Amino acid sequence: MSFLNQDDSSAFSSAQAMAGAWLCVDREVLAQNYKKLDSITGSAECAAVVKADGYGLGAAAIAPALLNAGAKTFFVAHLQEGVQLRQVLPHARIFVLHGFMIGCADLMHAHHLIPVLNDLGQVKEWADLGAVHGGPLPCAVQVDSGMSRFGLSAADLAVEGAFDGVQPCLVMSHLACADTPDNPANEQQRRNFIAMAEHFPGVPRSLAASSGIFLGSDYHFELVRPGAALYGVAPNDGVPALGHVVRLEARVVQIRTVPPGAGVGYGLTWRAEKPTRLATLGIGYADGFFRAQAGQAAVWCGDVRFPLVGRVSMDSVSVDISDAPESLKPGDVLTVLGPNQGVDSLAASGGTIGYEILTSLGARFYRHYL
Ligand SMILES: *Cc1c(COP(=O)(O)O)cnc(C)c1O
């Protein structure tokens, strides 16, 4: 990377100028990631999961890019997310993973969203709504193949006539341990899923999310549902991430050189052993830069690593820039997420997973989309 050339003020909007950190989302890479997953999964349809505001990247900005890349089917978690997504994707097929809360079936229908029905109460309510509208309405049915989180049990499936009034267009389940390929629970869930899906002959089946795709074609069935892998999170420890979609840069707010013995930040938990040049950056835990990163994470300038010193504040963090070029100055940016530190490695230093890094990305970043 190069330092920001502030002389080129024309290329620099005021929104960008005012922000403490910049998030860049590369929709070209996102589209490539989609196409890669789509080709890996062969004849299975590759849907796109855009819940939690597109894993923090901004569903309204990325969903159309996924559509252009070929995605026809989208998943969100909550009905409210589905209503918002419908505004940007007027014609796509949108499934709502949680189905609907009691009394919200008509809202689901009004926005042409397809509920994932998870219990017999939802099935009944959806069937009743279909009766009002002159026939069964499309839905997905989720079966619990072993994760004990969402979905119908084998006993539910056996209830006589329970599904008479609905028209499933997908039967799905979710894997608990897909990121550990050797875990025998994967094969157990796969077998359970096949058996339970037999209650819905001819209906397309879906079991795999990102990690499940990399368990092999036995797990692909007729539709796969990746989220994280699209956004540059590694599917499991043995499979590298697809392209890096996000780049996050934090701006230098202030630079100082502290003498030996000076303490830094809340609690003065870090003390300089020698004269040390420090930069205070405009990113903190309110922006999803976790407090647990203290003493662990670093930011980068090209290939030079600047370790964090002291605690992470709400709005700022301090880094040791003793190895930085003299020219580094306030307003310049250092890289938090980029080629030398991807989502997964930042997650590892903070004791979490790439999913949590992405979904915590701050609301006050200046965001731009390529
Ligand atoms: C979140 C979610 C997905 C996508 O999972 P990734 O691991 O991000 O690919 C797929 N299916 C269900 C049911 C989910 O909850």
Ligand as a Chemical Component Dictionary entry (heavy atoms), coordinates in Angstrom:
data_LIG
# 
_chem_comp.id                   LIG 
_chem_comp.type                 NON-POLYMER 
_chem_comp.pdbx_formal_charge   0 
_chem_comp.three_letter_code    LIG 
# 
loop_
_chem_comp_atom.comp_id 
_chem_comp_atom.atom_id 
_chem_comp_atom.alt_atom_id 
_chem_comp_atom.type_symbol 
_chem_comp_atom.charge 
_chem_comp_atom.model_Cartn_x 
_chem_comp_atom.model_Cartn_y 
_chem_comp_atom.model_Cartn_z 
_chem_comp_atom.pdbx_ordinal 
LIG C1 C1 C 0 -25.520 -18.749 8.532 1  
LIG C2 C2 C 0 -26.073 -19.944 7.867 2  
LIG C3 C3 C 0 -25.534 -20.379 6.651 3  
LIG C4 C4 C 0 -24.281 -19.797 6.058 4  
LIG O1 O1 O 0 -23.213 -20.254 6.849 5  
LIG P1 P1 P 0 -21.681 -19.985 6.469 6  
LIG O2 O2 O 0 -20.930 -20.815 7.423 7  
LIG O3 O3 O 0 -21.479 -18.520 6.707 8  
LIG O4 O4 O 0 -21.487 -20.339 5.063 9  
LIG C5 C5 C 0 -26.172 -21.418 5.993 10 
LIG N1 N1 N 0 -27.259 -22.022 6.543 11 
LIG C6 C6 C 0 -27.773 -21.650 7.719 12 
LIG C7 C7 C 0 -28.933 -22.363 8.264 13 
LIG C8 C8 C 0 -27.183 -20.610 8.442 14 
LIG O5 O5 O 0 -27.677 -20.273 9.633 15 
# 
loop_
_chem_comp_bond.comp_id 
_chem_comp_bond.atom_id_1 
_chem_comp_bond.atom_id_2 
_chem_comp_bond.value_order 
_chem_comp_bond.pdbx_ordinal 
LIG C1 C2 SING 1  
LIG C2 C3 SING 2  
LIG C2 C8 DOUB 3  
LIG C3 C4 SING 4  
LIG C3 C5 DOUB 5  
LIG C4 O1 SING 6  
LIG O1 P1 SING 7  
LIG P1 O2 DOUB 8  
LIG P1 O3 SING 9  
LIG P1 O4 SING 10 
LIG C5 N1 SING 11 
LIG N1 C6 DOUB 12 
LIG C6 C7 SING 13 
LIG C6 C8 SING 14 
LIG C8 O5 SING 15 
# 
